[in-house]
Amino acid sequence: MKLSKSLGLLWVLYAATAGAVSADDVSGRWGVGAFMNYNVPTLGFRNWYSNANKFGMAFAYVPSQRVSVEVEYHRSHFKNGSLESRTFIWTAGDKKPHTSPDAQSDMKFNSLLVNGVIHLGKKLPTFQASSFSPYIIVGGGFYRYKHNVSGMLWPAQKDKLVLTLPPYTDQQYALGINTGFGVEAFIVDNVAVDLRSRYNFVVGQLRSMEDWGLKETFPLMLFDVGAGLKFYFGKK
């Protein structure tokens, strides 16, 4: 429902501005860009993984000077999850904490999103060198994640710690929304550096691993901050 409302808002913004042409006549331009971000899990997701790099590309269309619409793809890979160093209590044995020496866990994220970029105040983009414009961004779409866990020792075994739990993979296509703010600064005509930060809400979950102190996590929330380089083409 939240995703539908966000996409509906984007459509209203587009419809309201598609016919508006500013004095600088920027409507009808389009652009492409590449982004590099720092992806930071928050709340319960933070207990599983630390930070990871996030890379992606975006296509932008400019219906008016106030609003642009983006379609973006991003990929992120979380490695060396906390399960690899967490301990469990061997209750059937010496009742002491133990790690799983062969433990491995990682998680890959892919996202395909549609965003509305709404420029604020009087600093609207002119696509000319040395101009800049702050904005807010809101969007939604699909997140695909794949979570792999293997090599975890079985806490209930007796005599020796030699048996491991079966490896598992949780994979899901999940809906999500994101919102944040940024600034677009043109270094030369039609070429901009885009600095932004966003909060991502993903309707997905991770199964519990309670022997290692990890509860089921739902939803998955992430904060990202980064920069991109965007090239614009079309009307002048």
C-alpha positions in Angstrom: 0.0 0.0 0.0 2.8 2.4 0.9 4.6 1.6 -2.4 1.3 2.2 -4.4 0.9 5.6 -2.7 4.5 6.5 -3.5 4.1 5.6 -7.2 0.8 7.4 -7.3 2.6 10.5 -5.9 5.2 10.3 -8.6 2.5 10.1 -11.3 0.7 13.1 -9.9 3.9 15.1 -9.8 4.7 14.1 -13.4 1.2 15.0 -14.7 1.2 18.3 -12.9 4.5 19.4 -14.3 4.7 17.7 -17.7 3.1 20.6 -19.5 5.1 23.3 -17.6 8.0 24.8 -19.5 10.3 27.1 -17.5 11.8 30.3 -18.7 15.0 28.3 -19.3 13.1 25.7 -21.3 14.7 22.7 -19.8 11.8 20.4 -20.2 12.3 17.3 -22.4 15.9 16.8 -21.5 17.1 13.3 -20.5 20.2 12.1 -18.8 22.3 9.1 -17.7 24.4 8.7 -14.6 26.6 6.4 -12.5 26.5 6.3 -8.7 28.7 5.0 -6.0 27.2 4.8 -2.5 28.0 3.6 1.1 25.2 1.2 2.2 24.5 1.1 5.9 22.1 -1.4 7.6 20.0 0.0 10.4 18.0 -1.3 13.4 17.7 -5.1 13.5 19.5 -5.5 10.1 22.5 -3.9 11.7 23.0 -6.9 13.9 23.6 -9.1 10.9 25.8 -7.0 8.7 28.0 -3.9 8.7 28.5 -1.5 5.8 29.0 -2.3 2.1 29.6 -0.4 -1.1 26.7 0.1 -3.5 27.1 0.7 -7.2 24.5 1.6 -9.9 23.2 3.5 -12.8 20.3 5.8 -13.4 18.3 7.1 -16.4 16.6 10.5 -15.9 13.8 12.4 -17.7 13.1 16.1 -17.1 9.4 17.1 -17.6 10.0 20.5 -16.0 12.6 22.5 -14.2 11.1 21.6 -10.8 10.8 17.8 -11.2 12.7 15.0 -12.9 11.9 11.3 -12.9 14.6 8.6 -12.5 14.7 4.9 -13.2 17.7 3.4 -11.3 19.4 0.1 -10.8 21.8 -0.6 -7.9 23.8 -3.6 -6.6 25.3 -4.1 -3.2 27.1 -7.1 -1.6 27.4 -7.5 2.2 30.2 -9.8 3.2 31.5 -11.4 6.4 28.3 -11.3 8.4 28.3 -11.2 12.2 27.4 -15.0 12.3 31.0 -15.7 11.3 32.3 -14.4 14.7 29.2 -14.9 17.0 29.3 -17.5 19.7 26.7 -20.0 20.9 26.6 -21.9 24.2 27.2 -25.6 23.9 24.5 -26.6 26.3 24.9 -30.4 25.6 28.6 -30.2 26.2 30.9 -28.0 28.2 28.3 -25.2 28.5 30.9 -22.7 27.2 30.6 -20.2 24.3 32.0 -21.4 21.0 32.3 -20.0 17.5 31.8 -21.9 14.2 35.3 -21.9 12.5 33.9 -22.6 9.0 31.0 -20.2 9.2 30.3 -18.0 6.2 27.5 -15.6 5.5 26.9 -13.0 2.8 24.0 -11.1 1.3 23.5 -9.6 -2.2 21.1 -6.8 -3.0 19.8 -5.7 -6.4 17.2 -2.9 -6.7 15.2 -1.5 -9.6 13.4 1.7 -8.6 11.5 4.6 -10.0 12.1 8.0 -8.2 10.7 11.5 -8.3 13.3 14.2 -7.8 11.7 17.5 -6.6 13.9 20.5 -6.6 13.5 23.0 -3.8 13.3 26.8 -3.4 14.6 29.2 -6.0 17.8 27.2 -6.8 16.3 25.3 -9.8 18.7 23.5 -12.2 19.7 25.5 -15.2 22.0 22.8 -16.6 24.8 25.5 -16.8 28.2 25.4 -15.3 28.5 26.5 -11.6 24.8 26.2 -11.0 23.4 23.9 -8.2 20.1 22.9 -6.8 19.0 21.1 -3.6 16.2 18.5 -3.9 14.2 15.8 -2.1 13.8 12.4 -3.6 11.0 9.8 -3.1 10.5 6.5 -4.9 9.8 2.8 -4.8 10.2 -0.4 -6.7 11.7 -3.9 -6.4 14.5 -5.2 -4.2 15.9 -8.7 -4.8 18.1 -10.1 -2.1 19.9 -13.4 -1.7 21.2 -14.4 1.8 23.6 -17.3 2.1 24.6 -19.0 5.4 26.8 -22.1 5.8 29.3 -23.8 8.1 27.3 -23.2 11.4 28.0 -25.8 14.1 25.0 -27.6 15.5 24.6 -26.4 19.1 22.6 -29.5 20.3 25.2 -32.2 19.4 26.9 -34.1 22.1 30.5 -35.4 22.7 32.2 -33.4 20.0 31.5 -30.3 18.0 31.8 -31.7 14.5 28.4 -31.6 12.9 27.2 -28.5 11.1 23.7 -27.3 10.2 22.6 -27.6 6.6 23.6 -24.5 4.6 20.6 -22.4 3.5 19.8 -19.6 1.1 17.0 -17.1 1.6 16.1 -15.4 -1.7 13.2 -13.0 -2.2 11.8 -10.3 -4.5 10.5 -7.6 -2.2 8.8 -4.3 -2.6 10.3 -1.2 -1.0 10.3 2.6 -0.8 13.0 5.1 -0.3 13.2 8.8 0.5 16.0 11.3 1.1 17.6 14.5 0.0 20.5 15.7 -2.1 22.1 18.4 -4.2 22.9 18.5 -7.9 25.8 20.7 -8.9 26.8 21.3 -12.5 30.6 21.3 -13.0 30.2 22.1 -16.7 27.2 22.6 -18.9 24.9 19.5 -18.8 27.3 17.6 -16.6 26.5 17.4 -12.9 27.8 15.9 -9.7 24.9 14.5 -7.6 25.3 14.1 -3.9 22.5 12.4 -2.0 21.5 10.4 1.1 18.4 8.1 1.4 16.6 5.8 3.7 15.4 2.5 2.3 12.4 0.5 3.7 12.3 -3.1 2.2 9.4 -5.5 2.9 11.7 -8.5 3.4 12.9 -10.6 6.3 15.8 -12.7 7.6 15.1 -15.9 9.5 16.1 -16.1 13.2 19.3 -17.7 14.4 18.5 -17.5 18.1 21.3 -19.7 19.4 23.6 -16.9 18.1 21.5 -14.1 19.5 19.9 -13.0 16.2 16.1 -12.6 16.1 14.0 -12.7 12.9 14.4 -9.3 11.2 11.5 -7.6 9.5 11.5 -5.3 7.7 15.0 -4.6 6.3 16.1 -1.0 6.6 19.1 0.6 5.1 20.6 4.1 4.9 22.8 5.0 2.0 24.9 8.1 1.2 27.0 8.6 -2.0 27.7 10.5 -5.1 27.0 10.2 -8.8 28.1 11.8 -12.1 25.2 12.6 -14.5 25.2 13.6 -18.2 22.2 15.4 -19.7 21.2 15.6 -23.4 18.4 17.0 -25.4 16.8 20.5 -25.5 18.9 23.6 -25.1 
